[in-house]
Amino acid sequence: MNMVITALICNLSVVELPLVGEVVNANENSYYGLFPDEGFVQASLFQTDSGYIAFITLEKGPPVARQVSVEEMDILVAKINEKGQMSGAERNYFEDPNTTRLFIMPTGQNLAKGRSYFADYELFLLWYSYGVTNNLMFSAGFTLLPTTPDYWVFYLGPKVKLWDSHRGQSISAGMHLLIPPMQMLQDSFQLWGAGYLVGTSENKVVSLTAGGGALVFPNVYPGFFAGFKAGSGKIKFMAEYWHVIFTGEPADTIGMLQIPNLVFGVRFTGKNMSADLGLVYPYIQEYIGNGNYIGFPLVNFVYNF
């Protein structure tokens, strides 16, 4: 078997192409669209007497040997010809380990089946998310305050992907369910939460998200949110806005949510981990009217398994 040939057949004088026998990494695979991205790490292409064979390394499990026919190789070559040589910017592209959320609000994306992440928001809100299927994920966690569990808030967040174009557009629906601290439940049980519908459109550089839903505290208050993320390297710039519309007299304990909020900052990304650093600007009339703008720090960490 001839293990290595000099190059894939096509216009070598115009563009450089991945050599048969060379490693195709995850960034190149994502750019050229050669193989399914789920769990893909790298692949090598070799020529055989009957066609070609691809040795594919996955994140989990043993490597996979896949037969590639001459017709399939022609299609792969056509894809590479169409896009040409990958630029340095594309080679330095970093996938975001936390595509399911902006700073706080959800996006239209879900975790793929079997994927999961651990999140630490504002250093004391901990939770774990798991992709049950490609269209269903669950999150659960609690607030780890420096006190007894009687003062902790417990969290549950199911999320369902309703539609996916497989070209960067997706729509999901979900819920955030909170069980208040036991110290607040001595009289009667309460369940705080929110239901939402959200859509996201993204490419390798920019992601736009918009959605709406309702808060339950325990009365129902409608609201909406939107946000964007921009950048393809290790640093991505983000901003989001949310607004809850109270239709009655809200309780004093949730008075802060009567006003619109703006968050902006950056997300630092690596292969499996991301860190968000941002400022929250609640629109407080008495401060804005006096020309004072107060931003509260927001710090989040996510590790993707």
C-alpha positions as CSV (number, residue, x, y, z in Angstrom):
1,M,0.0,0.0,0.0
2,N,1.3,3.4,-0.9
3,M,1.1,5.2,2.4
4,V,1.7,8.7,1.3
5,I,1.1,10.5,-2.0
6,T,2.4,14.0,-2.6
7,A,-0.8,15.9,-2.6
8,L,-4.6,15.7,-3.1
9,I,-5.3,16.1,-6.8
10,C,-6.2,19.7,-7.7
11,N,-4.6,23.0,-8.6
12,L,-1.5,22.8,-6.5
13,S,0.0,25.8,-8.2
14,V,-2.9,27.9,-7.0
15,V,-3.6,26.8,-3.4
16,E,-1.8,24.6,-0.8
17,L,-3.9,21.6,0.2
18,P,-3.7,19.1,3.1
19,L,-1.4,16.3,2.0
20,V,-2.6,12.7,2.0
21,G,-0.9,11.2,5.0
22,E,-0.7,14.5,6.9
23,V,-2.8,15.1,10.0
24,V,-6.0,17.1,9.5
25,N,-6.7,18.7,12.9
26,A,-10.0,19.9,14.4
27,N,-9.6,23.5,13.2
28,E,-9.0,22.4,9.6
29,N,-11.8,19.9,9.7
30,S,-14.2,22.6,11.0
31,Y,-13.0,24.9,8.2
32,Y,-13.1,22.5,5.3
33,G,-16.1,20.4,6.5
34,L,-14.4,17.1,5.8
35,F,-15.9,14.9,8.5
36,P,-18.6,15.2,11.2
37,D,-17.3,17.5,14.0
38,E,-18.8,15.7,17.0
39,G,-15.9,14.2,19.0
40,F,-13.5,14.8,16.2
41,V,-9.8,15.4,17.1
42,Q,-7.7,14.6,14.0
43,A,-7.6,12.4,10.9
44,S,-5.0,11.1,8.4
45,L,-5.9,10.2,4.8
46,F,-4.1,7.3,3.0
47,Q,-4.4,5.9,-0.4
48,T,-5.1,2.2,-0.9
49,D,-5.5,0.0,-4.0
50,S,-9.3,0.4,-3.8
51,G,-9.5,4.1,-2.9
52,Y,-8.6,5.9,0.3
53,I,-8.9,5.3,4.0
54,A,-9.2,7.8,6.8
55,F,-7.8,7.1,10.3
56,I,-9.9,9.3,12.6
57,T,-9.0,10.0,16.2
58,L,-11.9,10.9,18.5
59,E,-12.0,12.5,21.9
60,K,-13.5,9.4,23.4
61,G,-13.0,5.8,22.4
62,P,-10.6,4.1,20.0
63,P,-9.5,5.5,16.6
64,V,-11.9,4.8,13.7
65,A,-10.7,3.5,10.3
66,R,-13.2,4.7,7.6
67,Q,-13.1,3.7,4.0
68,V,-13.3,6.7,1.6
69,S,-14.3,6.0,-2.0
70,V,-12.7,7.8,-4.9
71,E,-16.0,9.6,-5.4
72,E,-16.0,10.8,-1.7
73,M,-12.4,11.9,-2.1
74,D,-13.4,13.9,-5.1
75,I,-16.1,15.6,-3.0
76,L,-13.5,16.4,-0.3
77,V,-11.1,17.7,-2.9
78,A,-13.9,19.9,-4.2
79,K,-14.6,21.3,-0.8
80,I,-10.9,22.1,-0.3
81,N,-10.7,23.7,-3.7
82,E,-13.7,25.8,-2.9
83,K,-12.2,27.3,0.2
84,G,-8.6,27.2,-0.7
85,Q,-5.8,27.5,1.8
86,M,-6.8,28.1,5.3
87,S,-5.6,31.5,6.5
88,G,-3.6,32.0,9.7
89,A,-6.6,33.5,11.4
90,E,-8.7,30.4,10.6
91,R,-5.9,28.1,11.9
92,N,-5.9,30.1,15.1
93,Y,-9.7,29.8,15.5
94,F,-10.7,28.6,19.0
95,E,-14.1,26.9,19.6
96,D,-16.0,28.4,22.5
97,P,-16.3,25.9,25.3
98,N,-19.5,27.7,26.5
99,T,-21.6,28.2,23.4
100,T,-24.9,27.5,25.3
101,R,-24.7,30.8,27.2
102,L,-23.7,34.4,27.0
103,F,-22.7,36.0,30.3
104,I,-26.0,35.0,32.0
105,M,-28.6,34.5,29.3
106,P,-29.0,31.2,27.3
107,T,-28.3,30.9,23.6
108,G,-30.1,28.8,21.0
109,Q,-27.3,26.2,21.1
110,N,-27.3,23.0,23.1
111,L,-24.6,20.6,24.3
112,A,-24.0,17.6,22.0
113,K,-25.0,14.2,23.2
114,G,-22.5,13.0,25.9
115,R,-20.9,16.4,26.2
116,S,-20.9,18.2,29.6
117,Y,-19.5,21.2,31.4
118,F,-18.9,22.4,35.0
119,A,-19.7,26.1,35.6
120,D,-18.8,28.5,38.4
121,Y,-20.7,31.8,38.1
122,E,-19.8,34.7,40.4
123,L,-17.6,32.2,42.3
124,F,-20.5,30.8,44.4
125,L,-23.1,29.6,41.9
126,L,-22.0,26.1,40.8
127,W,-23.7,23.8,38.4
128,Y,-23.2,20.9,36.0
129,S,-24.7,20.6,32.5
130,Y,-25.0,17.4,30.4
131,G,-26.2,16.7,26.9
132,V,-28.7,13.8,27.0
133,T,-29.2,14.0,23.3
134,N,-28.1,16.5,20.6
135,N,-31.4,18.3,21.3
136,L,-31.9,17.9,25.0
137,M,-29.6,19.0,27.9
138,F,-30.1,19.3,31.7
139,S,-28.3,21.6,34.2
140,A,-28.4,21.3,38.0
141,G,-26.6,23.2,40.7
142,F,-26.7,25.3,43.9
143,T,-25.3,28.5,45.4
144,L,-22.3,27.6,47.6
145,L,-22.6,30.4,50.1
146,P,-20.2,30.4,53.1
147,T,-22.9,29.2,55.4
148,T,-25.1,26.2,56.1
149,P,-27.1,24.5,53.3
150,D,-30.3,26.0,54.8
151,Y,-29.4,29.2,53.0
152,W,-28.4,27.7,49.7
153,V,-30.5,28.1,46.5
154,F,-30.9,25.0,44.3
155,Y,-31.1,25.2,40.6
156,L,-32.5,23.0,37.7
157,G,-32.4,24.0,34.0
158,P,-33.8,21.7,31.3
159,K,-33.3,23.0,27.7
160,V,-34.6,21.6,24.4
161,K,-33.4,22.5,20.9
162,L,-36.4,23.0,18.7
163,W,-34.7,23.7,15.4
164,D,-31.2,23.6,13.9
165,S,-30.2,24.7,10.4
166,H,-26.8,23.0,10.9
167,R,-25.4,26.2,9.3
168,G,-25.2,28.3,12.5
169,Q,-28.9,29.1,13.2
170,S,-30.8,27.4,16.1
171,I,-33.9,27.9,18.3
172,S,-34.3,26.4,21.8
173,A,-36.7,26.6,24.7
174,G,-36.0,26.0,28.3
175,M,-36.6,26.8,32.0
176,H,-34.6,28.0,35.0
177,L,-36.1,26.6,38.2
178,L,-34.9,27.8,41.6
179,I,-35.7,26.4,45.0
180,P,-35.3,29.3,47.5
181,P,-33.3,28.7,50.8
182,M,-35.0,26.5,53.4
183,Q,-35.0,29.5,55.7
184,M,-37.5,31.1,53.4
185,L,-39.7,28.0,53.0
186,Q,-40.8,27.6,56.6
187,D,-44.3,29.0,55.9
188,S,-44.9,27.5,52.5
189,F,-43.1,26.0,49.6
190,Q,-42.2,28.3,46.7
191,L,-40.7,27.8,43.3
192,W,-38.9,30.6,41.5
193,G,-37.9,30.4,37.9
194,A,-38.2,31.5,34.3
195,G,-39.3,30.0,31.0
196,Y,-37.8,31.2,27.7
197,L,-37.6,30.8,24.0
198,V,-34.3,31.9,22.3
199,G,-32.8,31.9,18.9
200,T,-29.1,32.3,17.9
201,S,-27.4,32.9,14.5
202,E,-23.7,32.6,14.4
203,N,-20.6,32.1,12.3
204,K,-16.9,31.7,13.2
205,V,-16.7,35.4,14.1
206,V,-20.0,36.8,15.3
207,S,-22.9,35.3,17.2
208,L,-26.2,37.1,17.7
209,T,-28.9,36.0,20.2
210,A,-32.4,37.2,21.0
211,G,-35.2,35.7,23.1
212,G,-37.9,36.3,25.6
213,G,-39.9,34.6,28.3
214,A,-41.3,35.2,31.8
215,L,-40.1,35.3,35.4
216,V,-42.1,33.6,38.2
217,F,-41.5,35.1,41.7
218,P,-44.3,33.6,42.2
219,N,-46.2,36.1,40.0
220,V,-45.5,36.1,36.3
221,Y,-43.6,38.9,34.7
222,P,-42.7,38.9,31.0
223,G,-39.3,40.0,29.7
224,F,-36.9,39.8,26.8
225,F,-33.1,39.7,26.3
226,A,-30.5,39.9,23.5
227,G,-26.8,39.8,23.1
228,F,-23.8,39.3,20.8
229,K,-20.4,37.7,20.9
230,A,-17.6,38.6,18.4
231,G,-14.1,37.2,17.9
232,S,-12.4,34.1,16.6
233,G,-9.3,33.9,18.7
234,K,-8.7,33.3,22.4
235,I,-10.5,36.6,23.4
236,K,-14.1,37.2,22.4
237,F,-16.0,40.4,23.2
238,M,-19.5,40.0,24.5
239,A,-22.5,42.1,25.5
240,E,-26.0,41.3,26.6
241,Y,-29.1,43.2,27.6
242,W,-32.2,42.0,29.5
243,H,-35.4,43.7,30.7
244,V,-38.2,42.4,32.8
245,I,-41.6,44.1,32.6
246,F,-43.4,44.1,35.9
247,T,-47.2,44.4,35.6
248,G,-47.9,44.8,39.3
249,E,-46.3,45.8,42.5
250,P,-43.2,43.5,42.8
251,A,-41.9,42.4,46.1
252,D,-39.1,44.5,47.6
253,T,-36.7,41.6,47.4
254,I,-36.8,41.6,43.6
255,G,-37.0,45.4,43.1
256,M,-33.7,45.4,41.2
257,L,-35.3,43.4,38.3
258,Q,-37.7,46.2,37.6
259,I,-35.1,48.0,35.5
260,P,-33.2,47.1,32.3
261,N,-29.7,45.7,32.6
262,L,-26.6,45.8,30.3
263,V,-23.6,43.6,30.6
264,F,-20.4,43.8,28.5
265,G,-16.9,42.4,28.8
266,V,-14.7,39.6,27.4
267,R,-14.5,35.8,27.3
268,F,-11.1,34.2,27.4
269,T,-11.3,30.8,25.7
270,G,-9.0,27.7,25.5
271,K,-9.6,24.2,24.3
272,N,-11.8,23.1,27.2
273,M,-12.1,26.1,29.5
274,S,-13.5,29.7,29.3
275,A,-13.5,32.6,31.7
276,D,-15.9,35.6,31.5
277,L,-15.0,39.0,32.9
278,G,-17.7,41.6,32.6
279,L,-19.5,44.6,34.2
280,V,-23.2,44.6,35.0
281,Y,-24.9,48.0,34.6
282,P,-28.4,48.1,36.0
283,Y,-30.3,51.2,35.0
284,I,-31.0,52.8,38.4
285,Q,-32.7,56.1,37.8
286,E,-31.4,57.9,40.8
287,Y,-27.8,57.1,39.9
288,I,-28.2,57.7,36.1
289,G,-30.0,61.0,36.7
290,N,-27.0,62.2,38.8
291,G,-24.5,61.2,36.1
292,N,-23.2,58.2,38.0
293,Y,-22.7,54.9,36.2
294,I,-22.0,52.0,38.5
295,G,-20.8,48.7,37.1
296,F,-20.9,45.5,39.2
297,P,-18.2,42.9,38.3
298,L,-19.2,39.6,36.8
299,V,-16.8,36.6,36.8
300,N,-17.7,33.2,35.3
301,F,-15.7,30.0,34.6
302,V,-16.7,27.0,32.5
303,Y,-14.8,23.7,32.0
304,N,-16.0,21.6,29.2
305,F,-15.6,17.8,29.4
